[in-house]
């Protein structure tokens, strides 16, 4: 369908619609975009603590709420949010209609509480835009082929917004949050942290998975795959510029000016790390597969994995990191297979952090890693594990030294 | 579709599902019916004050909420109620699924906030029952032909239940409330008020419109039209008997035993009455049409209407009653047409009550009216207006005397 104006998708999270004042503010943001000559589709989350309150109530009724019914229940939060925003828009003279996931035709798999989007019909959205209305769409929800209400899991509203932007070929998908963009490091840890004006999907993915929780990796991956340009910005600051743009290629030439060889986007700290070392495992095929197979079977996500090469000893040390919440299960599982794999010892260290530097072009500049290690060494920060990728170098260090490490690295690479 | 067991529809109001304890109680009521060998469809309202809270929130966002969006918003309350009840049933081992108005296919007119039910598809309900599940349906809501969410207005959940019971040819439609049935008078006014075991639709309609607010007239009319047997009972008392059955023909023979000529079901008091008298209107065609036409145009409901016959004077007195909430508008409207209709004076008396006696066979027993007037006369209660129907006699009396009148009439007819 052809529309007369370009389409912009705007996504507003729960804190952006948590009370009447914030809701009116969101309406103003949307209306000002409309007045600038765009068709706007707004994706709205559940207001404030609505979802938490519904979950609490469900837990008082049953210790194990049916997933299908939980989806029905939670979908009402986003419906309330979208109705409020539509009302606020109509109040200020901007025509708007709200649409549920089912009305929009967001067809998903039938896996309740973690459904995957299969397709979006979008006819209803087009019709609404063609009539000159703003379409307010409930985030986080969809409908399965057998007409059951589904939800998309954590970060689901971001995903709804990105998917809709992709289908509508939107000019940009604006993600409104309570921070004003992505920073080169956590401002609460690093005083000199700088807002990043533009960044690539890959760099953003690395920043996100390393703890810069502005947006879920899953939505970012979909945005990258479908080349949806993202603009992350604050719903509280009313400025057209500002925020962080995420796209395929950034104008590094402009920004990287003055830097010699490599451009470091940011330094991240991940404190939710536990290091597990399985020591002296016989060096034979299938051992690593066994270890990570049993962990995966229980849904334990493993982050970094290091295996030291065995030359002559015939034994390996295998180290990896997981999140704190699954320590007890991991310990039990590994004890069970310890004898089978012939491991000597299992050591668990809960007091570690992961610090990472992220930037494109790292791999072709070996000097970056050396500089990173030197910075840490100068401050007597011992490196326990190292892992590298195309655009990231991560080091596991003692939790006592995590924050200091981030500050020093930011000082070295981002000032 | 043929099911292997009879169907019962159960409707639970907002107070019946206002907290986890009550919700679990509702699940027990439903499950015990299932265990007795019935297919159960439960129609559920929004829990407790959910609807009020949503309306409050909307009013904080806009002084004039869009009706379409208000329907979207309010429909979430019933969705929450149904999801909670379905969870509670699954928890105790009774298979249940919740269904929205849209999922059930409750097709309505597109008049938001006061939609009329056009048809119910019911395939989803049948499928669910055939799989051995309890179908939990959101009350109060439907969907219009153009796929917009609609609501049915006040008493809408009763209406949903009655309509579904009709389509499914249910054995009975049980209406659960916080009272244990319909009484011969308001127990808070008349100490000796007695619960009525069974009553006809017409009698119930008269009791309801005269102020016995157990169920909205609209739902009762639909029940009468489609011969849906109703059973009004308390969700707090767990007894199979009890409550009040509403049906086409009651077993009066049993209950009326010992009464001589007429069976009075109940005595009602309606305190929301304002008497308006338009005095000395010329007796010419079109005057009454004019008066009640302008009132109707502004949606002012008129209850009793009395016009004294004009024999020789050539002028009439026209009196009628309305509810308190619309006095100011009625006064303004009538002043506007006063000269046009040639009325001498408009008198408004806010301090009146309406007392009524209700029972089948009244018209053929003229003595009943006389007995009623005598009872009031004996206590020096002046009758300001009288109106009679097939099954009801109503008198407007001074508000000071309303309660006393009800007690005396109950004493005369119901003891």
Boltz contact constraints between the chains, C-beta under 6 A:
constraints:
  - contact:
      token1: [A, 20]
      token2: [B, 60]
      max_distance: 6.0
  - contact:
      token1: [A, 20]
      token2: [B, 61]
      max_distance: 6.0
  - contact:
      token1: [A, 23]
      token2: [B, 61]
      max_distance: 6.0
  - contact:
      token1: [A, 60]
      token2: [B, 20]
      max_distance: 6.0
  - contact:
      token1: [A, 61]
      token2: [B, 20]
      max_distance: 6.0
  - contact:
      token1: [A, 61]
      token2: [B, 23]
      max_distance: 6.0
  - contact:
      token1: [A, 61]
      token2: [B, 84]
      max_distance: 6.0
  - contact:
      token1: [A, 61]
      token2: [B, 87]
      max_distance: 6.0
  - contact:
      token1: [A, 61]
      token2: [B, 88]
      max_distance: 6.0
  - contact:
      token1: [A, 62]
      token2: [B, 87]
      max_distance: 6.0
  - contact:
      token1: [A, 62]
      token2: [B, 91]
      max_distance: 6.0
  - contact:
      token1: [A, 65]
      token2: [B, 87]
      max_distance: 6.0
  - contact:
      token1: [A, 66]
      token2: [B, 87]
      max_distance: 6.0
  - contact:
      token1: [A, 66]
      token2: [B, 90]
      max_distance: 6.0
  - contact:
      token1: [A, 69]
      token2: [B, 83]
      max_distance: 6.0
  - contact:
      token1: [A, 69]
      token2: [B, 86]
      max_distance: 6.0
  - contact:
      token1: [A, 69]
      token2: [B, 87]
      max_distance: 6.0
  - contact:
      token1: [A, 69]
      token2: [B, 98]
      max_distance: 6.0
  - contact:
      token1: [A, 72]
      token2: [B, 83]
      max_distance: 6.0
  - contact:
      token1: [A, 72]
      token2: [B, 98]
      max_distance: 6.0
  - contact:
      token1: [A, 73]
      token2: [B, 80]
      max_distance: 6.0
  - contact:
      token1: [A, 73]
      token2: [B, 83]
      max_distance: 6.0
  - contact:
      token1: [A, 76]
      token2: [B, 76]
      max_distance: 6.0
  - contact:
      token1: [A, 76]
      token2: [B, 79]
      max_distance: 6.0
  - contact:
      token1: [A, 76]
      token2: [B, 80]
      max_distance: 6.0
  - contact:
      token1: [A, 79]
      token2: [B, 76]
      max_distance: 6.0
  - contact:
      token1: [A, 80]
      token2: [B, 73]
      max_distance: 6.0
  - contact:
      token1: [A, 80]
      token2: [B, 76]
      max_distance: 6.0
  - contact:
      token1: [A, 83]
      token2: [B, 69]
      max_distance: 6.0
  - contact:
      token1: [A, 83]
      token2: [B, 72]
      max_distance: 6.0
  - contact:
      token1: [A, 83]
      token2: [B, 73]
      max_distance: 6.0
  - contact:
      token1: [A, 84]
      token2: [B, 61]
      max_distance: 6.0
  - contact:
      token1: [A, 86]
      token2: [B, 69]
      max_distance: 6.0
  - contact:
      token1: [A, 87]
      token2: [B, 61]
      max_distance: 6.0
  - contact:
      token1: [A, 87]
      token2: [B, 62]
      max_distance: 6.0
  - contact:
      token1: [A, 87]
      token2: [B, 65]
      max_distance: 6.0
  - contact:
      token1: [A, 87]
      token2: [B, 66]
      max_distance: 6.0
  - contact:
      token1: [A, 87]
      token2: [B, 69]
      max_distance: 6.0
  - contact:
      token1: [A, 88]
      token2: [B, 61]
      max_distance: 6.0
  - contact:
      token1: [A, 90]
      token2: [B, 66]
      max_distance: 6.0
  - contact:
      token1: [A, 91]
      token2: [B, 62]
      max_distance: 6.0
  - contact:
      token1: [A, 98]
      token2: [B, 69]
      max_distance: 6.0
  - contact:
      token1: [A, 98]
      token2: [B, 72]
      max_distance: 6.0
  - contact:
      token1: [A, 103]
      token2: [B, 147]
      max_distance: 6.0
  - contact:
      token1: [A, 147]
      token2: [B, 103]
      max_distance: 6.0
